[in-house]
């Protein structure tokens, strides 16, 4: 399990917001009131970026973050204005995954 970074910036940092050091690889939106889980939405994004079947991700995405806790953070703060925690971020292989309080999922290359 890795530590998850929480930020108070308005958006999760990506390409230009991260000083241009990171390449944006994926951007999508997770609806905390919908049927898809946050784990499922991030798995779909990462499998698209990596170019593999979601079940083939290694290590399994379920092992790298506390998904129930992350999902509660997004659900709890989705309607808050302003949200006390604007995004959570964690590393997965050579990528950084950030989930904003409004449900935006951003995947970008780790700093080089």
N, C-alpha and C positions, 0 to 999 in steps of 0.2 A: 504494500500500500504506500502510495506517495502522499506527501503533503500537498494540499490544494491551496493555491494562492487566492485570496479574496481581495478585490479591489473596489475602490469607491469612485473610480473614474466613470464617466457617463457611459462609455462603451468599452468593450473588451478591446485591448490594443491589437491591431493587425498591421499589415504592411506599412503604409505611411505613418500611422499613429505610433508605430513602434520604431520610428526613426528610419524606416525604409530597410531595416535589416532583415525583415521577415517577408516571405512570399505567401500571400493568401492562397490557400489551396481549396477551401470550401466555405460556403456560407449558407446557412439554412435557418429555419425558425422552428422551434419546438413549442407546441401549444400545451401548457400544463393542464388544461381542462379537456384535452382530447384523449383519444384512446391509446395513442402510441406513448411508450415510456421514454424518458430521457435517455436511458441506456440504449434503447432501440434507435432513437434518432441519431445519437452520436455514433453508434455502430454503423448505421447506414452511411453516414458522412465519411467516416474513416475507411470503410470498405471501398467506397467510391474513389477516395484519394489513393489508396494503396493498390486498387485494381484487383481486389479479391472478393470472394464470397464472404459475407459477414461472419459465418461460422468458422472461417479459416483464419481469422485475425489471431496473431500470435505476438504477445501473450493475449489470452482472452480479455476483452475489454472489461468484463465484469470483475476482474481481479485488480484493477488499477485505481479504482476510486470507490468511495462510499456512495453508491448510486442513490440509495433511499434518502440519505441525508441531503445530497445535492438536489434531488427532485423536490424535497420539502422546502429547501431554500428558494427554488424558483417558484413553486406554488405559493409559498407564503408571501413573497415579495412581488409577485407579478402585477398586482394592482396598486402597490404602494407608490406614493408620489412624494418625494423621491424615494426610491428603494434604498434601504440602509446598506445593502450589499449589491453592487451593480453587476459584478461578474465573479465567477470562480474559474480558475485556470489550472490545468494539470498537464504534465508531459506524458506523451505516449510515443514510444520509440523515437523517431526523429521529428516528431510533430509536437505542437502545443495546441491543446484544445481549450477553448474558453466558451463558457455558457453565461450569457447575460441574464440579468433578472427578468428581462422582458421576453426571454425564450430564444434569443438569437444564439446560434451555434456557429463559432468561427474556428476553423482549423488552419493553421499555418505552419510553415517550416520553423523549426527551432532556430535560435540565433546562430549565426555562423561566425 
